[in-house]
Amino acid sequence: MIGPILWAVVTPTMPREVNTSLKHAYDRLLGVDVMSQDFQDEPPAGDRLTEYDRSHLVTYLRLLDAETEGADWHEIVQVVFGLDPARDPDRAKRIHTTHLARAHWMTENGYRDLIRASYH
């Protein structure tokens, strides 16, 4: 079951040492450091897949998994984006909302561009 793995690899309820260890294992598995990726407050909009979308596919999957698990958005922005929602709640909520919306767009439309690209 890959879904829960993507979301639950790093959770704020685990001791910091465990979080760090699991995060490094996750990074090695994927070959990317998800937590250190740059992200915009809002992903690019439009009806075509962008480089930003391609570089944030794992982020989108983690957001969808967290939503499916019923996680609170405060916890999600802390785990997925490494943000403290108490410091700037409006920004944190906007980042969560807009990236989750783009993740849903990917499941409905954006995936087609990925499929097309794999045939070329």
Sequence and secondary structure as in RCSB ss.txt:
>XXXX:A:sequence
MIGPILWAVVTPTMPREVNTSLKHAYDRLLGVDVMSQDFQDEPPAGDRLTEYDRSHLVTYLRLLDAETEGADWHE
IVQVVFGLDPARDPDRAKRIHTTHLARAHWMTENGYRDLIRASYH
>XXXX:A:secstr
 HHHHHHHTS TTS HHHHHHHHHHHHHHHTS GGG    SS   SSS  HHHHHTHHHHHHHHHHHHHT  HHH
HHHHHS   TTT HHHHHHHHHHHHHHHHHIIIIIHHHHHHHHT 
